[in-house]
Amino acid sequence: MSQSSSPSMPQSRSVQGGDYALGAALYFLWGIVPAYFKQFHIASPYEVVIHRIIWSFLFLLLFVLMTNRLGELKRAASNGRVIGLLALSSLLISVNWLLNVIATVENHIFAVSFAFFLAPLFSVALGVLIFHENVSRAQTVAIGFAGAGVALMAITALTTLWMSIGMAVCFSVYGVIRKVAPVEATAGLVIETALMAPLALIWMLWIHSHGTAAFGQSTRESLLLVSSGIVLMAPLLVFGIVVRRLPLVAVGLLQFIAPSVTFAIALFIYHEPLGLQKLISFILIWIGLAIFCRDVIVRAGAARKAART
């Protein structure tokens, strides 16, 4: 999953049931991304990420041209601070993608699920450390449960824990950067992929020159690599619609659909071994998330009540 910047405009329409359905469908699709990565049989994780960057850039650039957003892109590209921030965010999201693919193809889908259950709680911790945001007692307890889950996972699955923490940290820090970067969501995505595209292209040419590229060896594998740009970037564009239509509290709660679906895929489709101690680690994370979500809902309700008085 990737994160888009929050909308700057308030909602101008009432929330419809279809908006929640769209949001749920979006996060469901994000949750089955590991199943998409599982379809690659020849390409290495590095080649998958290379093609994801290149085809995502081309797809997003075409989208910008078709929707007449070139002006937004030019304004963002002329801002040195924006370019600097997006250079860092592009590196972080690329590492996130790479770890995601590596974990999936090495049959560690549970590690992917664990990472994205952790990410919201990591984001809270970063909010405290960087933005000095106030943390409620409930949120402190939630982070404590998450810490206990990570500690137990370190004992039971140390070989994959680094992947989970790496994905969660990269995604959380990526969210912080996109929060402070003064750039519209789509333009930001185009610039991020544009900054990484030259390196990805050089890397792609290098693996082709050494005869280790999967692209071109198999029609199926080549089509999967080309389609990665659309398959994995289209949800981000839908996300831009969802965050404008739904309350941010709802968006925050719906995001847990994705790692839940990923967890189910690992358990019921690919039959990855879970084990009691790993299950307890997940349960500790789930308890923390339940406390966190309840606190968010209560605070949102109190804010609405205060606004009416």
C-alpha positions in Angstrom: 0.0 0.0 0.0 1.0 3.6 -0.5 -0.3 6.7 1.0 -1.6 9.9 -0.5 -1.7 13.3 1.0 -4.8 14.4 2.7 -7.3 16.4 0.7 -7.2 20.1 1.2 -10.8 20.7 0.4 -13.7 19.8 2.7 -16.3 17.4 1.6 -19.0 19.2 -0.4 -21.5 16.3 -0.6 -23.1 13.9 1.8 -21.6 10.5 2.2 -23.4 7.8 0.3 -23.4 4.1 1.0 -21.6 3.5 -2.3 -18.7 5.6 -1.1 -18.1 3.2 1.8 -18.4 0.3 -0.7 -15.8 1.9 -2.9 -13.5 2.4 0.0 -14.0 -1.2 1.1 -13.4 -2.5 -2.4 -10.2 -0.4 -2.7 -8.6 -1.8 0.5 -9.8 -5.3 -0.5 -7.8 -4.9 -3.7 -4.8 -3.7 -1.8 -5.1 -6.8 0.4 -4.8 -9.2 -2.5 -1.7 -7.6 -4.0 0.5 -10.3 -2.6 -1.5 -12.8 -4.6 -0.6 -10.8 -7.7 3.1 -10.9 -6.8 2.8 -14.7 -6.4 2.0 -14.9 -10.2 5.6 -14.1 -11.0 7.6 -17.3 -11.6 10.7 -16.0 -13.5 11.2 -12.3 -12.6 13.2 -11.6 -9.5 11.7 -9.2 -6.8 14.2 -6.5 -8.1 13.0 -6.8 -11.7 9.3 -6.6 -10.5 10.0 -3.4 -8.7 12.0 -2.0 -11.6 9.1 -2.5 -14.0 6.6 -1.3 -11.4 8.4 2.0 -11.3 8.8 2.4 -15.0 5.3 1.4 -16.0 3.7 3.3 -13.1 5.4 6.5 -14.3 4.2 6.0 -17.8 0.7 5.2 -16.7 0.5 8.2 -14.3 1.9 10.6 -16.9 -0.7 9.4 -19.3 -3.4 9.9 -16.7 -2.1 13.5 -16.0 -2.2 14.4 -19.7 -5.7 12.9 -20.1 -7.1 14.8 -17.1 -5.4 18.1 -17.9 -3.4 18.2 -14.7 -0.1 19.1 -16.4 -0.2 22.6 -14.8 -0.3 21.0 -11.3 2.7 18.8 -12.3 4.7 21.8 -13.6 4.1 23.8 -10.5 5.2 21.0 -8.2 8.3 20.2 -10.3 9.5 23.8 -10.1 9.5 23.7 -6.3 12.9 22.7 -5.0 11.6 21.8 -1.5 8.9 19.6 -3.0 11.5 17.8 -5.2 13.8 17.2 -2.2 11.0 15.7 -0.1 9.6 13.6 -2.9 13.1 12.2 -3.7 13.2 10.9 -0.2 9.6 9.6 -0.3 10.2 7.9 -3.6 13.2 6.0 -2.1 11.1 5.0 0.9 8.2 3.7 -1.1 10.5 1.8 -3.5 12.1 0.0 -0.5 8.6 -0.7 0.8 7.6 -2.2 -2.6 10.8 -4.3 -2.7 10.4 -5.7 0.8 6.7 -6.5 0.0 7.7 -8.5 -3.1 10.6 -10.3 -1.4 8.4 -11.3 1.5 5.7 -12.5 -0.8 7.8 -14.6 -3.2 9.7 -16.1 -0.3 6.4 -17.3 1.2 6.3 -14.8 4.1 2.9 -13.2 3.4 2.2 -13.1 7.1 5.1 -10.7 7.4 3.4 -8.3 4.9 0.1 -8.5 6.8 2.0 -7.9 10.1 3.7 -4.8 8.6 0.5 -3.1 7.6 -1.2 -3.8 10.9 1.8 -2.2 12.5 2.0 0.9 10.3 -0.9 2.9 11.8 0.5 2.6 15.3 4.0 3.5 14.0 2.4 6.6 12.4 1.0 7.6 15.8 4.5 7.2 17.3 6.0 9.3 14.6 3.3 11.9 15.1 4.4 12.2 18.7 8.2 12.3 18.0 8.1 14.6 15.0 5.0 16.7 15.2 4.7 16.6 19.1 1.1 15.5 18.8 -0.7 14.7 22.0 -1.3 11.0 22.6 -4.3 9.8 24.6 -4.0 7.2 27.3 -5.7 4.7 25.1 -3.3 5.3 22.2 -0.4 4.8 24.6 -1.9 1.5 25.7 -2.4 0.6 22.0 1.3 1.3 21.2 2.2 -0.8 24.2 0.3 -3.8 22.9 1.9 -3.3 19.5 5.4 -3.3 21.2 4.6 -6.5 23.0 3.5 -8.1 19.7 6.7 -7.0 18.0 8.8 -8.3 20.9 7.1 -11.7 20.7 7.5 -11.8 17.0 11.2 -11.1 17.5 11.5 -14.3 19.5 9.4 -16.5 17.2 10.0 -15.1 13.7 13.2 -13.0 13.8 14.1 -13.9 10.2 11.0 -12.2 8.9 10.6 -9.5 11.5 13.1 -7.2 9.7 10.9 -7.2 6.6 7.7 -6.3 8.6 9.4 -3.5 10.5 11.1 -2.3 7.4 7.8 -2.1 5.5 6.0 -0.5 8.4 8.7 2.1 9.0 9.1 3.0 5.3 5.4 3.4 4.9 4.9 5.4 8.1 7.8 7.8 7.3 6.6 8.0 3.7 3.2 9.2 5.1 4.9 11.8 7.2 6.8 13.2 4.2 3.7 13.3 2.0 1.9 15.0 4.9 4.4 17.9 4.9 5.1 18.1 1.2 3.0 20.8 -0.4 2.0 18.9 -3.5 -1.3 17.5 -4.9 -1.5 13.7 -4.6 -1.4 12.7 -8.3 1.4 15.2 -9.2 3.3 13.8 -6.2 3.0 10.3 -7.4 4.2 11.2 -10.9 7.2 13.1 -9.6 8.1 10.2 -7.2 8.1 7.6 -10.0 9.8 10.1 -12.4 12.7 10.5 -9.9 13.2 6.7 -9.6 12.5 5.9 -13.3 16.1 6.8 -14.6 17.7 4.5 -12.0 15.1 1.8 -12.8 15.7 2.1 -16.5 19.5 1.8 -16.1 19.1 -1.2 -13.8 16.7 -2.8 -16.4 19.2 -2.3 -19.2 21.9 -3.8 -17.0 20.0 -7.0 -16.2 19.1 -7.3 -19.9 22.7 -7.0 -21.0 23.7 -9.8 -18.6 20.9 -12.1 -19.8 19.2 -12.3 -16.5 16.0 -10.4 -17.3 12.6 -12.3 -17.2 11.0 -9.6 -19.5 10.8 -11.1 -23.0 11.4 -14.7 -22.0 7.7 -15.4 -21.4 4.6 -13.6 -22.8 2.8 -14.2 -19.5 5.6 -12.9 -17.4 6.1 -9.9 -19.7 2.4 -9.0 -19.6 2.4 -9.2 -15.8 5.4 -6.9 -15.6 3.9 -4.3 -18.0 0.5 -4.5 -16.2 2.1 -3.8 -12.8 2.0 -0.1 -13.4 -1.8 -0.1 -13.9 -2.7 -2.9 -11.4 -0.7 -1.3 -8.6 -1.2 2.4 -9.3 -4.9 2.5 -10.2 -5.9 1.9 -6.6 -3.9 4.9 -5.6 -5.9 7.1 -7.9 -9.1 5.6 -6.5 -7.7 6.4 -3.0 -7.7 10.0 -4.0 -11.4 9.8 -4.6 -12.1 7.9 -1.5 -10.4 10.3 0.9 -12.4 13.2 -0.6 -15.7 11.4 -0.2 -15.4 9.7 3.2 -14.6 11.1 6.7 -10.9 10.5 7.5 -11.9 8.5 10.5 -13.7 6.1 8.2 -10.7 5.9 5.9 -8.5 5.1 8.8 -10.7 2.3 9.9 -11.2 0.9 6.4 -7.5 0.6 5.9 -7.4 -2.5 8.2 -9.3 -4.4 5.6 -6.1 -4.7 3.5 -3.9 -6.5 6.0 -6.9 -8.6 7.1 -7.4 -9.9 3.6 -3.6 -10.5 3.2 -3.7 -12.5 6.5 -6.5 -14.6 5.2 -4.7 -15.2 1.9 -1.6 -16.3 3.7 -3.5 -18.7 5.9 -6.2 -20.1 3.7 -4.8 -19.9 0.1 -1.1 -20.3 0.5 -1.3 -22.3 3.8 1.7 -20.5 5.4 2.5 -22.0 8.9 1.1 -19.7 11.6 2.0 -21.3 14.9 0.7 -20.4 18.3 3.4 -17.8 19.2 3.0 -16.0 15.9 -0.8 -16.0 16.3 -0.4 -14.5 19.8 1.8 -11.7 18.2 -1.0 -10.9 15.8 -3.6 -11.0 18.6 -1.6 -8.5 20.6 -1.5 -6.2 17.5 -5.2 -6.7 17.0 -5.9 -5.7 20.6 -3.8 -2.6 20.2 -5.6 -1.7 17.0 -9.1 -2.3 18.6 -8.1 0.1 21.4 -6.8 2.6 18.9 -9.9 2.4 16.7 -12.3 2.8 19.6 -10.3 5.8 20.8 -10.5 7.4 17.3 -14.2 6.8 17.0 -14.9 8.2 20.5 -12.8 11.3 19.8 -14.5 11.9 16.4 -17.9 11.6 18.1 -16.9 14.1 20.8 -15.5 16.5 18.1 -18.8 16.4 16.2 -20.8 16.9 19.4 -18.7 19.9 20.3 -19.1 21.4 16.8 -22.9 21.2 17.1 -22.9 23.1 20.4 
